[in-house]
Each structure stands twice: as C-alpha cells, then as structure tokens.
Amino acid sequence: MSDFPTTARVVIIGGGAVGCSSLYHLARAGWTDCVLLERNELTAGSTWHAAGNIPNFSANWAVMNMQRYSTELYRGLAEAVDYPMNYHVTGSVRLAHSRERMQEFERARAMARHQGLDMEMMSLDDLKNAYPFMETHDLEGGLYDALDGDMDPAQLTQAYAKGARDLGARILRFTPATGVRREGGEWVVETEKGEIRCEYVVNAAGYYAQRVSEWFRPYGGRRLPMMVMSHQYLLTDEIPEIEAFSQETGNKLPLLRDVDSSYYLRQEKHGLNLGPYERNCKGHWMTPEDPMPEDFSFQLYPDDLDRLEWYIEDAMARVPLLGQTGINKVINGPIPYTPDGNPLIGPMPGVPNAFEAACFTFGIAQSGGAGKVLAEWMVEGGTEWDMWSVDPRRFTDHADQAYADAKGMEVYGHEYAIHFPRHEWPAGRDKKLSPVDARIRADGGVMGAYNGWERANWFAKDGDDTSEASTETWNRHGPWEARIAEEVHAVTNGCSVLDLPGFSRFELSGDGAADWLLTRMAGGLPKVGRVGLAYFADDRGRLVTEMSVLRSGEDSFTLITAAPAQWHDFELLDHALPEGVELTDRTAEVSTLIICGPHTRQVLATLTDGDLTQPWLSHQQANVCGKPVLLARVCFAGELGWEVHCPMQDAAEIYDAVRDAGAKPFGMYALNSMRIEKGYRAWKGDLSTDYTLLEAGMDRFVKLDKEQDFPGKAALLAQVPTKRFATLKIEVEEFDAPYMSSVLLGDEIVGEVTSGGYGYRVDAALGLAIVRSDIAAGATVGVNIFGNIYPATVLPDGPAFDPKNERLRA
C-alpha cells in the first residue's frame, strides 16, 4: 500500500462514533497528523445498531456537561462539515411514578439550569398534552427536555469522519490493528498492512476494548474493566394514529422514557421503537462456552423476546396504541458496560502516552463530548470540566473480571435507577476486607464500598432497619440518623475508633526528594517529624489533588491520599519522578485506625509507649499493644485524636485492644458529618479541577513567593478569583443538599454546594460551597434542593465547629 502512513502523532484504534469524534476533535485542536484504524467499515461495532437517542439528562454533573456539549455540537455539525444528517430534535418526556423520582427530576432540572439548559417539570395534564396517546392515571408527573431527540448513528459517524479528513487526518478502513509495542519512547502500532510509529495511542475499540487492552499489559497496563451486554429494541409496524398526529402537528411525538418501568419509547417514522433495560438481563462472551468472536462486525445476537415480556406489556398499558400493531423488526446487539455504567475516557492506567475512549453505553449521545474531553486531555494536558466520573483510573485492582461482570449486569438492570445518597449497590461487594471486618460487622457495622474496601458507614442496633429498601430515599431521616448522632456524641464526649482500611499510601524517598516535591506542590513542606497538607495544581492552577505529607527524614516522606485516588495520585507523582527518587505504593500493606475524642489520651496511654504529649500535626514511631505503628496526631473529625498506621496484619489486635479499653466504634457517615462541620474538603467533591486552589479556599497552603516553580504557579499569580469557598447554614429539615445544588441570590445562580450534610455538633444543616467572591459572610442566599429554595446564611470564614481548633490542640 503505497500511501500507507508509517508515522503519526496519534493512532486511534476503533472507527465508531467515539473514535471518529476523537479524531475530529484532535484535528480541530490542531493535531492533524492523526490516523484512525478500523478493522471493517466505520460504524461496524455498537454504533451501527445503536438506537441513536440524544438526551441531555443525567444525574451526573460531568456526564451532563458532556451530553450538553454533544447536543450543541450536533445542531450545527452538518453545516460545519458539509455532511447531511437526520437529527430529529423532538423533545422528551420522562415519567415519574413516585415522589422520589420527581425529586430526582427536580435535581436534574436545577443542574441543567446551572449549565444553561432549560428543562421543565410536567403535571399530568402537561404529559397528556405532550403525548396524547399515553395513560397517566398512575403517575406523579414528569420532566420535559425540549432539546432531546434522536439521530442516525451512521450519519453522525460519517460527519465526524468527513470533518476530520477535511482537516488532514487519516482514516484507514479494513485495517485491523493486531498489536502494539514500545520502542525508544514511542509506540509502534502493528496492522496487517504495515506498522505505524506514533507518539500516542487511543483505545477506542468499543466492545473490543478489553481485547486491545491486553496488548498494553507488558507496558504497565491492566485488563480493562468491562463486560458486554445484550441490548434489544423493537421496531413496530406503522401506526395510522401516529401518522395522523405527525401530519396534523408537523412534529414527531416526543421521546418517552418510563424510567421507573425501565424503557424508552420513540416514534420511528410512523411506528414506534421500544427499548427496555430489563432486570433479567443477559451478558454475552462471559464464559468459555460463549467466546467472543474474532470479528462481530455488523452482526447481531438472535432475538430473545421472552426476557422482554413484562416490559412490552407495561409499555402497551402505558401507550395502548403499541398493542394494536405488530413487531416489524428486533435489534439485539452488543453494548459494552463498565462497572458503574460510565465510559472510560482519559489516560490508560499505568501506561505512558496511551489513552482510552471506550465502553460507552450511550455512545451516540456522548460521542461529541467524549471527543472534546479526550482531545483536551491529550493536547492541553487537562480537561475543561472535572471528568473523574469517566477517568479510567477510578477502577483499581479490585475491578477484576468477576467484579466487572457482576456490576455490569447490575447497572444494566438498573439503567434508569435513582442513585440515593445512602444506598449501597449489592453486587461486586467484599472485594477487599479489613482484618477488623468480622469485629466491625459483629458490632452492627452497615458496610459501604470505598475503592473496593469495605468500611462501616454506621453501626446499627438490634431492631434497626438495615434493608436495602430503607435507603431508597433522599430524606436525611432514616434508621441511620439516630445512630449517626450517637456516634458523633460518643466522639465528642469520650473516645471512639474508626477502622479505615484503604487509604492510598505512598513512600517517597531518595536524594533530592524534598527539593523535587517542592517543585510539584503549591506550598511548603513540613519539618521532620511533622505532618502537613500538600495541594497539587495543573498548569491552570486548578486543584488536582490533596495529600497528607508525613516527613520522617530530610528526604523521606509518607504521602497519604483518598482511597479512590490510588492510581490517579500515584501516576501524578510517578509521571514526573526524577532519577534517584523512589516512589512505592504501600496501600495494601498498611491499615489505619482513627482514634479520637477528649478521652483518647486515657485510652491510648494504657496501650502505647508513644509520647502522647506531642503536639497537633506531629507524628512518631511507637508501639501499640507491642506492635510497631506510626502515630500521627491528626484527626479528620476535628477532635483530639491520632491516626494509628499499622501493618495490615496487626490491625485486628490493635482494634480489639482499643475497643476493649473503652473506645466506641463510629462509621463513615459520622466522620462525614464532622468533617463538613470543620470545613474539611473531600476529594473529587469539594476538591476538583473545576476550581483553582484560590477559588477552593486553599490560599494558606499556597506559597506563591517560594523560589521553586510548580504547576499552576504562573496562573495563580495572574488570577483574580471570581469565586470563593464558603460554609452555608441551610434552613432545611428533611434533606441534605446534594452535590452541585445551586446557590442563588434572588433568581441568579451565584454558586453551588459541593458537600451537604447535617452537623450534629452544631445542630444545623450545612453546605460546603463555592460561591461568587462578592458573597460576604452574613449574606442570606437560597439553595435549590429538589426544586425548593431554602434560605441559607453564609457563615464567617473558618469551620462551623471549633473555629480556633482548640479541641484538636487539646
């Protein structure tokens, strides 16, 4: 092949909507020396059989951003690239069978308004007017999105392809990639037609993405966490009443989603398209008896309508016209699923200069935003919006194939489920157990999963309702509330202990480690024997992560960060590590107990030879129960306390001794309440790249006058912040403010709540928020919680509880 490209800046593997969007957005950003490889014809994978629905709606802020961008892009794409596209903006109605669903709709509507979108709540009359063929007697109401619609997936993909080609990018069809290898700091992508040497590789291989991921394992990669679901939708014969409706109104029916029953119903020409997400779902290519074919291009699975019987009957009761026509066609094709249903977009964990843009369950709706996000990650080194929700590094070593299979089936079967704040999904649990796990559960621990580690959320007593059904509510009040209050009271007035396995923990050492660390973090380092907080920014000054820094020598550090941040933060450091400095992940080897409360000294004094008079923010090597530990005088609950860091195998003996000496157990919900009272930020909630260090209120941890340069220093020096951190006292009885609840001054949105919770020590509902910088302490604002505006007071700067840290220093 004479014109076969032997070099490129980027090679994208996979020619579906997402791969072609990635190529288009890279080319638009100026990276035109890019090549896309497709094993067959473009769209041959999940794209060709996709239904092509294009919603804005999402319960996830980042995903909504991505889908919003897509819908904006699609409305002008045909003209921008001069390629015809059938894009039907029909609007959509989502149906609610319950008050809880209406509350979810109100939350999504508020997030949409924050992003500049208009969604409207619907009464039963509104629903009937919008969709006259629907029965509404058993509904609570609905949600309308005027910008929802559908599109021909093949036309969308070809439009991306034309736009990319016109800008100079290359697409090689019928050119399957067969492997990769690393040579001289570059990638060599192997194909049947030749090899392409390149700087970057993108795995956009759809349901083949796991197979492609295996090629990268010799270079630090992992088995990509995904599985493949069988998804069916039905096309009916034409229906005269629908044809008459369209002729009379000049419009198609809005896309209807009965999310509580779990299906969508869309007008297709003059018939209907019914797409259920059934609980009794079926995965494929999961067993040796059902192997994945070498090539499944443009193929489908056999029909399996028995699984859909309930959903078809339910849809016929909702829209009786459906029962008056026949089925014209059944589409049953493969769709890839990750363990949480969100795609994988971003750096490939552990592998240099490799990225992923794969595993899209709604790839047509998200492909535009996905291409934008991926191009930003590659070209600019960071994304406009914080995209942790889709970052491949969010799944670490607990996400093995058994986990991916179980969670993928669970997510598909609950595709439209409400994600309540205290609900824990049951599939894929107990992947990582603390040595203390049996004692925790015997004490009534109600468990939650944190990066695969099981931790107690709260401790139930006999008679408490610990059923899954009890957590399916937005309400703060529930069987947990009295127990959380008791746990906080025990911490505040005595001594309590929390088993906290899974802290991400790295050891950093070697000549020059301190000097190097100062070039990466925004602030200064603690002295030997002391503890400090380190904040890391990107080149825009935006907040990438927070780490606790325990310094044990001039060039010897322990760095501790959030459990889910394990792979993300390790790569942040390892990526820039100089020669002679060593970084080691000790997460699996060491566990942590938090022991805190005003009586902690009395409890620990009987168990340790450590010096309990050492001040706040100190640490020391000591023994507890004769076992070597690192005692750190810090406490995320804001009380006198220590973190006891010990070898994993010693945690149970130490925990038992502390409990037997009088410490009471407490859980993550109580800890969360207390950290909000102290204004302590949570990673990827309050601490995200949506904000700079200055906007997030981290000024005291930033040293702009230090001699060392660090990422973001120039941007921070130039910034005049228009936003600031604030703690709000919210007058709301029933609920905690959800993530990204809008803060309003009159009708104007002036900020958002990043953490909401009840403070049992201050007896008030609180919100940690980012607000417009002119919103002063003492101001009265409103917070939109499920469609109601609750008054809130901006508290003085500093923690809502113990603002002078007197209890911590006791």
N, C-alpha and C positions, 0 to 999 in steps of 0.2 A: 504494500500500500504506500504509494509514493508520498502522499501528503500526510502520512501518519505522524502526529506530533510526538516527538521523543522527549520534550521538556515542557514543563508548565509550572506556573506558580502554585496552582491548586488543582487537584484531581478530585472530582466528586463522583462517588460510586452510587448510582441509582438515578433513574430517569423518570420518577414520578413527579407529582405536583411539588413536593417539598424539595427534591433535588433540583428541579428546574427553577424554582423560585430562588433557591440559594445561589445558583449560577447567575440568574438575572440580577439579584441584589449585589452580588460581588462585582459584577461588571458595571453596574450603576455607580458603585463606590469607587470605580477606577481600576479595579483588579480585573482586567480583561484577558489576561493570559491564563485562562482557566479552561479546563477540559472536563466535560461530563461524560461518563461511561454508562451505557445502558446495555444490558445483556440481550434485550429483544428490541421491541419498538417502545417509544416513550409511552408511559401510562400502563405498561403491561402488568403491573402489580396491583395493589389495592386501589390505585387511582381509577382504573378503568371500570371497576364495578361499583365505585362509591356512589352514594345517593346524591351527594353534592349540596347538602344543606349548608347554609352560611349564617349561623347565629352570631350575635354579639354577646348573648347572655353567657355568663359564667359566675360561679360563686367564688372564683379565684381572681384576685386583683390583676396579677401578671398575665394570666390567660385571657382575661377580658381585654386587657391592653392589646394583646397580640391579635385577638379576633377583631377588635375595633379597627386596628390598622388594616387588617385584611379587607374588611368591608369597604373602608375608604379607598383603598388601592383599587379594588375590583370595579368600583363605579367609574374609574377613569382609565382602566388598563387597556381596554380595547382601542381607545383613541391614542393612548400613549405609545403603543407598539404597533398600531395599524393592523389589528387582527380581530376579526368579528367574533363576538362571544354572546351566547344566550345567557344573560344574567337577569333573573326574574326577582325583583325586589317586591315581594308580596306582602311583607309584614308577617307577624306570627302572633299566635295566642298560646300562652301556657296556662294550663288548668290547675287549679288548687282544690284539693278535696278536704283540706284541713286548715286550721288557723296557723299551724306551724309552717305550712307551705306558703301561706300568704305572707308570713313574716320573712321567709327566705326571699320571696319576690320583692318585698319592700327593701330588704338589704341590698339586693342586686340592683334595684332601681336607683337607690341612693349612690351606689358605686358608679353606675352608668352616668348619672348626672355629674358626678365628680370628674369623670373622663370626657364630659361634653356630649354625652348621648342622652336622648330622651326616650325613656320607657314609661309606660303608663299602667297604673293599676286598673283593673276592669271589674265592674259589677256583673251580675248575671245578665242584666239587660244589655250591657255592653258586649258581652260574649255572644249573646243571641243575635245582636245586630251585626256583629262582625262575621259570624259564622252561622247563618240561619238554619243549617241542616243539623245542628248539634242539640242534644238533650243537655239541659243544665240543672235539672231539679236537685241533684245531689252534690252540687259544687259550692265552694265558698266564694269563688271569684277567679280572677286570672291576672295575667300580665301581658301587655301588648308592646311589641317592639316593631316599630314601623319600618326599620331598616333590615329586618330579617328577610331571607329569601333562599334561592337555590340557583345553581349554576351547572352547566355541562363541564364535568371534570376534565375531559379530554381537551376541550377548547381552552380552558384555563391553562392547562399544562403547555399546550402549543403556543399560547400567547406569551408565557414566560420564555419559552424556548426561542421564539422569534425575537423578542426583546433582547435576550442575551446574545444571540447570534449577530444581531444588528450592531451591537456594541463591540463585537470582536471575539466573543467567547466561542468555544468549540463544543459540539455535541457529537459523540460517536455512538451511533446506534448499532445494534447487533455486534457489540464489542464487550463481551463479559470480562470483568476483572477476575483474575484467577488467583491472586495473592499479592502480598506486599513484602518488601524487605527494606532494611535500613542500611544505608551506605554513606559514609562520610558526612553525617549530619543531614542527609536528605532521604526522602522516600523514593523507592522505585516501585511503581505500580505495574504489576505483570498482567498482560492480556494475551489472548490467543494471536493477536496481530502484531505484538511488539511490546516494548516496555516504555513507560513514561517516567522520567525522573522529575521530581517535584519537591517543593518546599512543604506543602501542606496536603493532607488527605482528609476527605469528609466521607463518613459512612452515612449515606442517605438511602440505604438499601431496603427500607420498608420491612416487610416480613422476612427478608433475607438478612437483616441487620445482624442477628446473632451469629450467623454463619460467617459473615465478614469480620465480625469482632474477633473471631478465633485467630485470624491472621496476625493480629496485633499482640497476642498474648506473649510471644517471645520478647517483646519490646516493652513490657511492663503493663500490658492490658489485662482485662478480665473478661469472663463470659458475660455478655451483655444481658441485663436482667429483663427478660421479656418472654411472652408466650403468644400463641396465635389463637384467636377466637373465630368460630364460625358465626358470621352475622348474616341473617336473612332479611330481605324485604320483598314485599309482594306488589305487583302491579295489576290493577284490575282492568276489566273491560271499560269502555267508555260509558258514562252515566248521563242520560239526557238532561236531568235536572241541573247537573254541574255545567253542561254545555250551555244551557239556557241562562244560568246565572252569569257566566262569563260574557255571553253575548249582550246581556242586559246591562251589566255594570262596566264592561270593558276591562275587568280585572280578573285575576285568579283568586281563588279562596286563600285566605292567609294560611300559612303553615300551622298546623295544630299539633301541640305536644301535650299529651296527657301524662305528665311526669310521674304522678302517683301510681298510675297503672303501668307506666314504663313503655311508651311507644310514641312515635310521631306519625302523623297522617298528613300527606301532602297532595295537593292537586297535581296530577301528571297528565298533561294535555287535557282531555275531558274525563279522565278517570282519576283513580286515587293510588297513592303509594303508601303502603303501611309498613313501618319498620319498627318491630318490637325489640326490646332488650330483655330477654326472658331470664327468670331466676334459674330455671332448669336448663342452663346454657351448656354449650359444648365447645371444648377446645379441640384443636387438631395438632397433629405432629408432635404429640407429647409422649408417645410410647414407642418401643421398638416395633410393635405391630402396626403402627401408623406413622411410618417415617416421612420426613419432609422430602418431597420430590426434588430432584436436581433442578428442574425448571417447571414452574407452575404458571408461566406467562399466559395471560388471557384465559385462564381456566377457572372453573367453579366447582364447589362441592355438590354432591347430589342433594336434591330437595329433602327437607326434614320437617314437614309441616306439623307433625304431631306435637313437637315442642311448643308450637305457637298457638295451639288451640284456644287456650284461655284468653290470650291477648286478642286474637281475632274476634272472639265472641264479645269481649269487653268493648272493643272498638266498634263493633256492629251495634251494640246497645247505645254507645255514645253518638254515633252517626249512622242512623238506620239505613241511609242510602247504601252504605257499604255492604249490607246484607242482601241488597237487591240486584247485585251484579256478580259476575264470575271473576275468577282469578285468571289473568291473562299470562302472567309470567312470574317466576320465582327466581330471585337472585340470592345465591348462598355463597359468599366468598370469604376469604381470609382477611382478618384485620389484626394487626399486632397490638398487644397490650403490655404496658409496663405495670409494675406492682401498685401504682397509685393512679393509673389511667392517664397521667400527663405524659407528654412526649419527652424524648431525650434531645436537648439542644444545648450544645456547648462543648467545652474541652473533654476529650476522651480521658477518663481517669487513668493516670499513671503513664501516659504515652505522650511523648513530645510531638508538637505540631500535628496532632490528629484531633479531629472534631467529629461530633455526632449530630445528626439531624434525622432522627429515626423514631419509629414506634408511635406514629400518630393514629389515634382512634378517630379524630376529626380532622384529617389532613387537608381537606379542601378548604374548610373554614379557617384553618390555622396556617396554611402554607405561606400566605403573604407575610404575616407577622414573623413566622419562623425564618424565612429568608432574610428579613431585615435584621432579626436578632443575631443570626449566625454571622452575617456579613459584618455587623458591628463588632462581634466578639473577635473575629479574625483580623479585620482591618484596623480597628481602633483599640483593641485590647480590652474592651468593656462595652456593656450594653446601655442603651438609654434608660431602660427600666430595670429594676432589680428582677432577675429571672431565676432565682434559686428554685422556684417551683418546677422548673424544667431542666435544671442543671444535672447532667448525668452523675455528678459526684454525690448527689443526695442519697444514693443507694450504695452502701459499703458492703463488707464481706458477709453480712447476714442475708443479703439478697441472692441466695443460691437458686437453682432451678426449681426446687420444691416450693420455695417461697414465691417465686415469680408465677408459677402455675396456680398456686392457691389464691394469691392476691389478684391475679388477672381475672380468674373466674369470679371472684367476689366483686371486683369493680364492675365488670360487665353486667353481672346480675343486679347490680345496684347503680346502674349508669346515671340515673337521674336522682339518686338518693340525696337527702338533706344531710349535710355534714355538721352535726350538732357539736357544740364545744366540749361536752364531757362524754361523748360517745366514742368507744374504742371498738374498732372493727375486729372481729374474732379470728379471721383467717391469718395464717402465717405467723402465729404467736410462739412465744417461748424459744426464740432463736438463740438468745443469749441470756443465761441465768446467773445472777449473782450467787456466790457461795452462801449468802444470807437468805436466799429466796424462800426456802422452806419455813424459816422462822417468821419471815415477813408475812407469808400467807396464813400461817397459823395464828398470827396476831390480828388477822382480819384484813390484810392488805388487799385492796382492789387495784389491780395492776394496769399499767399502761406501757406501751412500747416506745422506746426512745433510741433511735438508730439500732433497732433490734434488741436492745437491752430492756429487760422487764424491771420496772420500778413501781413502787406503791404510789398511786395517786392520792388515795385516802384510806383510812382504816375504819372498816365497818364494825359495828357491834351486833350482837345477836338480835335478829328481828329486822335489821335494816334491809331495804330492798336493793339488792345488787344486780338485778336483772338488766339485760341489755335494753329492754323496753323502757326502763325508768330513766335512761339517759337520752331518750329521743325527745328532747325538749330544748328550747332556747332559754328557758327560765333558770334563774340562779337558784331558786328554791328547789330542793330535792333531798333525797336521803343523805347526800353527802354534806349538805350545808351545816348542819349541827355538828358534824364530826370535824369539818374543817375549822369551825370556830373553836371547838375544844382543843384541837391540835395547836392552833395559834396561841390560845390561852396557856397551854402547857409550856410552849416555848417561852412565852413572855414572862411567866411566873416561876419557872422551875428549870428543868433540864430535859432536852429532848434530843433524839437521834434520828437521822435520815440516812438510809442506805442509798448511795448514789454511784452505782457502777456505770462505766461507760464514758466518763469524762474523757475527752480527747486529750492525750498527754504525749508531749514530745520532749526528748532530751536534746539540748543543743550545746555543743562543746567544741573546743579546739582553739588554737592560737588565732586571735583576731575575731572571735565570735562576738564579743561585746561591740567592737567597732563596727562590725558588719550589721549587727542588729539595729544599731542606731541609724544606719542608712536605709532601713526598711520601715521602721515605725515612726510615728509622728512625734512622740515625746521623748522623755529621758528614761534611763534605766534605774532600777532600784539599786541600793548598795548591797554588798554581800550580806546574806542573812535576812534580807528584807523582801517584801512582796510588792509588786506594782502592777498597774494595768497598762497594757500596750494597745494602741489603736493603729490599724493599718489602713491606708487610703489607696485609691487608684490615682491615676495621673490627673483626674479631675478634682481630687480632694474628697471624693465620695467614700463613704465608710465601707470597707471591705470586711473587716473582722476585728474582734476584740480578743485579746489573750491575757490571762494572768501570767505574770513573769515572776518566778521564784529563783532568785540568784544565789547559788551556793558557792561560787568562786568567781574570780575575775572574768573568766571566760567559760563559765559553766552555769547553765540555766535549765530549769524545767518550765515548759510552756504549757498551759492548760487552757482548753477552749471547749466550746459546746460539743455535746455528743454528736449531733448531725454534721458538725463541721470537720470531722476527722480527715476525710480525704481532701476536702477543699483547702483547709488550712495547712495541711502537710505540704501540698503542692505549692501553695503560695510561698512557703519558705524554701522548699527544696528546689524550686524552679530557678532561684537566684543564688543558690548556695555557693560560696567561694571554695576554692581548693583549700584543704586543711581544716575546714569546719565540718563537723559531723552532726547529722540530724537523725534521730532514731525514734520511731513510733513505739511507745510503751503502753498504749491504750489497753491492750488485752492483758497486760501483766499486773497492773496496779488498780486497786479499787479505792473508793473514797467513802468515808463516813463524815457527815456533818453533825457535830455535837455542839449544841448551843442552848442559851438561856442563862439567866443570872446565877444559877446554882451549878454551872458547868465545872467551875474550878473544884468544888467539893467532890463532884462525881469523879472527875479525872484524877484528882490527887491520890485516890486510892489505887489507881491502876497504872500510873506512869511515873517514870523517873525524870520526865521533862520539866523544864523551868516554866511554870505556869504564871510567873510574874512578867514574862517578856511582853513587850507592848504589842498593840494592834499593828498589823502589817509586818509582823516578824515571822520567821519560820526556823525550825531547828530539827535536827535528827534526835530521836528519842526512842524509848521503848514503851509500848503499851501492852500489858499482860506478858511482858517478856519478849514481845515481838518488835522487830525494828520498824519504825514508822517515820514519816515526815509529818511533823505537826506544824500547821500553818494557822496563824492567828488571824483568820478572816472569816466572815460569815455573811452569806448571801441573804440571810433572813434579817440582818440588821440588829443582831443581839450579840452579847458577849459569846464568843464561840471559837471553835477550832475546826479546821478540816484535817482529818486524820487520813493520810495517804499511806496505804499499806499493800504489801504483796497480796494478790488476789486470794491466795490460799489461806491467808491469816485473817481475812475479813470476818468470817463467821465467828471465830473465837473472840475477837475483839468486840464485835457487835453484841454477842451474848453477854460478855462481861459488863459492857456499858449499860445494857438493859437491866441486868441483874443488880447493878449498882443504883438503879432508880431512874434512869433516863426513859422517857416515854417515846414511842415511835410517832413520827409525823410523816406526811407524804408530800408529793409534788404540788398538789393544789394549795396546801397551806403555804408552802415555800413561795409559790407564785404570788399569792396574796401579799405576803410580807415583802417580797422584792419590789412589787409595784408601789407599796407604801414608801419604800426607800428610794424610789425613782431609779432602780437598777434596771438596765435595759436587757432585753432578750435578743439573741442573735437571730437575724432574718425576720424579726418582728419590728422592734424599735431600731435595731442596728442593721441597716440595709444600704445598698448603693443608691437608693432613691434620695439619700440625703448626704450632704457633706459633713465632715467632722464638726464644723462650726454650727451648721444648722441643727445637728443632733445634740448640741449642748455639751460637746466634749472639749471645749476650749482649754480647760485646765490640764488636759492630757496632751495638748499640742504645744510644742516648743518651736515656734517659727523663727526664733532667734538663735537656735543651735547651729553650730558650724556645719553639721552634716546636712547634705541634701537628702530628701526622701521622696517617694512617690506622692505627688499631690501638693508638695510644698509651694511651688510657684502658683498653683491655682488657689490655694488657701490664702496666700499673701495678697492675691488680687481680689479676693472675694469680699463683697459687702453683703452679708447674709440678708436675705429677704424672709427667711423662716427662722423659727427658734423652737427649742424644746420647752414644753410646759406640762405641769401636772394639773389636771382638772378634777374638781369635786363635782360629781354629776348627781342631780336630784332625780334618781331613778330607783324604783323599789324592786322591780321584778327581774331586771336583766343586767348583765354586764355588757358594756359597749363592745361590739365585735370589731375585729381588725378592719381598719380603713373606714370606720364610721365617720361621716362628715362632721366637721365643726363649723358652725355657722355664726355669722354676725348679721342679724336680720335675715335676709334671704341670700346673703352672699356666703359662699363656701370660703373659709379662711384657714382651713387646716383639716387634719384627720387624726383620729385616735389610732395609735399603733399597738397599745395594750390596754385592755379594760379588765377590771376585777374589783371585788369588794375588799376593803381594808378593815379587818376585824379589830385591829388595834385602834384605828381612828374612827371606826363605826361610820364608814361612808363609802359610797361607790366612787371609784377613782378611774381616771383615764390618763395614761401617758400619751402625749400628743405632740405633733409638730404643727405649729400654728404660724400665721403671718407675724413677722417680727414686731409689728406695732401693737400687737395684742398684749396689753400690760397686765401685770399681776393685779388682781382685784376685779378685772373685767368680767362681765357676765356674757356668756356665749350660749349657743344651743348645740346639742349633739343629737344627730339623727340616728335613732335606734329603732329599727323596724318600722320606719315611717312616722314615728312620733318624735317631736322635737322636745328634748328635755333640757331645762336650764342647767347651766354649769358655771362654776366660778373658777377662774384662773388663779391657782394658789401662788403664794410667793415662791421665788426661786429656791430650790432645795427640796429635800424629801418632805413628804407629808407627815411622816412619823420620825420623831427624834432628829430634827434637822441639824443639830450640832454634833450628832454621832456620839453622844455621851454614853449610851448603853454599849455601843461597840467598844469604846475605850475603857470600859469599867475595870 
